[in-house]
Amino acid sequence: MGGITRDSVKTFLWKNTFVIFTVAAVALGVLLGFALRPHNLSIREVKYFSFPGELLMRMLQMLVLPLIVSSLVTGISSLDSKASGKMGIRAIIYYMVTTFIAVFIGIVIVILIRPGKGSRDSPMTSSGSIEPVQAADAFLDLIRNMFPPNLVEACFKQYKTLYKTTVLIENVSIMVNASDSINSTDIGQMSNFSTILQTVQKTLEEVVPVSGSSNGVNALGLVVFSMCFGLVIGNMKQQGQALRDFFDCLNEAIMRLVAIIIWYAPVGILFLIAGKIVEMKDLAQVGGQLGMYTVSVIVGLLIHGLFVLPLLFFVVTKKNPYTFTAGLLQALITAFGTSSSSATLPITFRCLEENNHVDKTVTRFVLPVGATINMDGTALYEAVAAIFIAQVNDMDLNFGQILTIRDRLRTTTNVLGDSFGAGIVEHLSRQELQNQDVEIINSVIEENEKHYQLICQDNDPFNLCNSETTM
């Protein structure tokens, strides 16, 4: 206590102003939401009430597209192909390992807790005749979205396979008894034939996959294009410097916009959380029917986010993972409030680079890719959901009433996994980053020497600049 002074308290409060405001916004949002529930607001009134939170989502989503493109292009172009390849392999290995662990934890938790066993209040109702996407088509859609034919369209639309039922009429030849197809007179004339060949029409229904689309940014396609574009610019050396400067300047401008929007974030988060709590209709039914399912998901996410990911970070980097997590607090709270890891991406960049001092080259490479393909929380949730459905079998699985609580926790886990991944990849890639800094310093020295020689040649006809001794 003797080391705590008024100046140190002021410094702490100033450095953590955003975090304190955001935590306070979450608490106030929860209190306000439960205070408004007894008033039974209409859907229109809830929509109007949540408008400030909707503005925050739109502001953050507005920055996601230019941020992904500019950060990836600058991050990849600043590395040589060998260094970026090593960094990419490390990131992919991390994503695969953590996703596998998340799925394993989800399976173990749901088997131990068995939330789907026991009686339920209502039988399962039909969910409609929507044709589920087949595994092969889903995999092909993933590959198709990696290569969008139109980059402008990829900013607001992604490819999705739809199904269309077609009716086919075929003429089929069959053998039938002669007496069934011709009259008695003909039978007398054709007594030598017991059967004849007859053509009938057969109707067949076939479900055919057709091309379709769904609204939303095709982040995967933009990530692939940006990575390839960055590699090409990096290999162009001096010719690509103008483009590197452009995207680097764009990235810096976006981050300055983030610094402005971040002051509005607590207000938006307050109304987002309060609005979602007001929207929930029947809390007793949520707790009664699907309470154990919710517990299973939350327990799995907490184990993965508070123990597995920090342990992996500590094993690789030998640094305190919870100090690292403290620097991410605002990003995690924003993820909890917005329920979107992509919308949280601008805040995650700021927390990692300013609070945890992660190299910009790493964050610009790892975070956009991680926000697209690394979904630890979602993988764990889907593993639990699949086994839960198998346990329930023929019971009601209406998840809409608890979606506002479950989805926020898994989004927070996704953001935490991406951030730990950036720290781990930076630690493993420190040698490449050091070599890159040395190369940049050497190139600057070479450019300065060339510039100096040119000045000397123009203004020193007797070449006195190169003289080791002067009078």
C-alpha positions, 0 to 999 in steps of 0.5 A: 500500500505504501507504493500506491500514490495519488499519481499512480492511481491517476495514471492507472485510471487514465490508462484503463479508462476504456476498460473501466467504462466498458465494464461499467457499461456491461453492468449497467446494461444488465441492470437496465435490461432486467429493470425494463423486462416487467414493462413488456416492451413491444418489438418496435419499442425494443428495436428503438431502444437498441438503436444506439447498440445497432449504431456501434455494430454498424460503425465497427462493421464499416471498418472491418473490410478495409481493415482486413485488406489493408492489414493483410496486404501490409503484413504479408508484403513486409515479409519475404515469402519464406518468412510469411510461409513459416508464419502461416504454417505456425498459425495454421498449426495453432488453429488446428490444435486449438480447434481439435482441443475445443471439440474434444472438450465439448465432447467430454463435457456433454458426455459427462453432463448428459444435458439431453437425457431426461424428460422435456416439457414439449415434443419436437415440432417440425422445423420445416422442409428446408433442405440441409446442405450436404457435406460435399456441397458445403466443402465445395462452397468453402473452396468457391468462396476462396476465389470470388469472381467479383471482388466488389460482390465479395464485399457484401455477398458470398456463394451458397449452394441451394437446392431445387427439386426437378421432375423428370418424366422417363419412358420405361419399357416393361414386359406385361401379360398380353391379356392385360394390354389388348382386347379379346379379339386381339388375343385370339389373333395373337395366341402365340404370344403370352407377353408383350412389350409396353412403354409407360411413363415414370415420374422421378423427382431429383434434388439438384444443387444450384448456385445461390448466394447469401448476404454477408462479407465473403471474408475468406475470399478477401483474405485469400486475395489480400494474402496473394496480393501482399506476396506479389507486392513483397516480391516486387521490392522497390517497384511495389513500395508505393502500394505498400505505403498506400496500404500502410497509410490506409491501415493507420487511418483505420486504426485512428478511426478505431481510436475515435469510435472506441469512445462510443463503444461503452454506450453501444455495448450498454444498449446492446446487452440491455436490448437482448435481455429485454428480448428474451421471452421466457427465462423459466423455460430457458432454465428448465428445458435447456438449462443443462445444455447451457451449463455444458456449453459455458463450462466447456468454453470456460475450461478452454478459454481460462485454462487450455489456451493460457496453458498453451500460451505459457508453454510456448512463450513462458510468459504470464497468460493472464497478464496478456489477457488483462491487456485484451479485456476491452476486446473481450468485453466488446466481443461479449457485447457485440456477439461478433468476432469480425466486428470486434477485430478493430478493437482486438488490433488496438489491444494487442498492439498498444497494450500487449505490444505485439508486433504489427507484422504479426497482428496484421497477418494472424488476426484477419485470418483467425477471425475468418477460420479460427473458431474455437468457441463455435467448434466447441458449441457445435460439438456439444450441440450435435451430441445434445441433439442425439441425446434429446432425439425427438424433443424440442430444440428451439435455441432462439430463446437462449441464443443471445447468452450462448453466442456471446460466450463463444464469440469471446472465446473465439477472440481470445483464441485469435489473440493468444495465437498472435502472441504465440506466432510472434514468439515463434517468429521472433528470429524472422522478425529480427532478420526483417528489422536488420534487412530494413536497417541495411536497406535504409543505410544503403539508400542513404549511402547512394543518396550521399554519393549522388550529392557528392557527385553533383556538388563535388567535382573533385571527389573530395567527399571520398577523401579520408583526410581533409585539410 
